[in-house]
Amino acid sequence: MLPDIPPALEDAFTVFRAECTERAAMTYVTPVFAIRAAFRAWIRDNGLPLGKPSEAQVNWLLDDANVPLEKVPSRMGPRMLHACGIRLTIGDTK
């Protein structure tokens, strides 16, 4: 089942990707939870009335943007979902 993605959320994610991420080598991975947190903060900081995007919505938006998603083993225990070839350029993740 596909998550409900309002057009305004999709548009906001497109702008967020352009402003706050950059392409990286496909071997570079960023945890999806970090992208989701940065996107939520960006929405809040820009005063957009979009609420908090769910994990499923962010996963779908990344997939729709042709960002490969892969479960990678974590030092913390369980395998975590990562986005391949994308790097955050904002916050403490630089």
Number of C-alpha atoms within 10 A of each C-alpha: 3 7 13 11 15 10 9 12 21 17 10 16 20 14 12 15 19 10 13 17 16 12 13 14 10 12 10 13 19 19 18 21 16 14 23 18 14 20 20 19 14 18 20 14 9 9 9 13 10 13 10 15 16 14 14 13 19 22 23 18 18 19 13 11 13 10 18 16 18 15 13 14 12 10 8 7 7 10 12 15 18 23 25 21 17 22 21 19 14 12 9 7 11 8
